[in-house]
Amino acid sequence: MRILFNIIFSAILVIGLVGFWALFLNLWKPKKKWPAWVGYIILIGTWFAAIRYYLLHQVDLYGTLY
């Protein structure tokens, strides 16, 4: 369970970081349904939500943050 959770968490962070830099460097051009800043907000929000969930889940798994 812990290994599966860490794999999922790492995948969310990698996708978020790669997506952010792809948008920032203009490598990924989403359709013009929304401006680029909406993509930034979605990616950064997802990234912070993943970190927050990870920290809360780590407390449940180990009883401590460390």
C-alpha distance (Angstrom), angle and dihedral (degrees) to the residues before:
residue distance angle dihedral
M1 . . .
R2 3.80 . .
I3 3.81 92.5 .
L4 3.81 92.0 48.0
F5 3.80 91.1 49.1
N6 3.81 92.4 49.2
I7 3.82 90.9 50.0
I8 3.82 91.7 50.9
F9 3.81 91.9 46.1
S10 3.81 92.2 48.8
A11 3.80 91.1 49.0
I12 3.83 91.4 52.5
L13 3.81 91.4 50.2
V14 3.81 94.0 46.5
I15 3.82 93.1 47.7
G16 3.80 90.3 47.0
L17 3.80 94.6 49.2
V18 3.81 94.6 43.2
G19 3.80 91.0 46.6
F20 3.80 92.1 48.8
W21 3.80 94.4 50.2
A22 3.81 91.8 42.6
L23 3.80 88.8 55.4
F24 3.80 92.4 41.7
L25 3.81 93.5 50.5
N26 3.82 90.3 41.4
L27 3.82 92.8 -120.6
W28 3.79 94.1 125.1
K29 3.79 113.0 52.9
P30 3.80 110.6 -168.8
K31 3.78 118.3 -160.0
K32 3.78 113.1 -81.0
K33 3.82 93.5 -106.2
W34 3.80 89.3 112.0
P35 3.80 135.7 14.1
A36 3.79 119.7 -99.1
W37 3.81 94.0 -107.0
V38 3.82 89.5 65.8
G39 3.80 88.0 58.0
Y40 3.80 90.1 50.5
I41 3.81 91.5 51.4
I42 3.81 92.2 48.7
L43 3.82 93.9 47.8
I44 3.80 95.5 44.2
G45 3.81 91.5 44.7
T46 3.80 91.4 50.8
W47 3.79 90.7 47.5
F48 3.81 94.0 51.5
A49 3.81 91.5 43.9
A50 3.81 89.5 53.2
I51 3.82 91.7 50.5
R52 3.81 92.1 47.6
Y53 3.80 92.2 48.1
Y54 3.79 90.5 46.9
L55 3.80 92.9 52.5
L56 3.80 92.2 47.5
H57 3.79 91.0 47.4
Q58 3.80 92.3 47.5
V59 3.81 88.1 56.6
D60 3.81 88.9 53.4
L61 3.80 92.8 46.8
Y62 3.77 100.3 45.5
G63 3.80 105.7 16.4
T64 3.80 89.3 -122.1
L65 3.79 138.8 54.3
Y66 3.79 91.0 -113.2
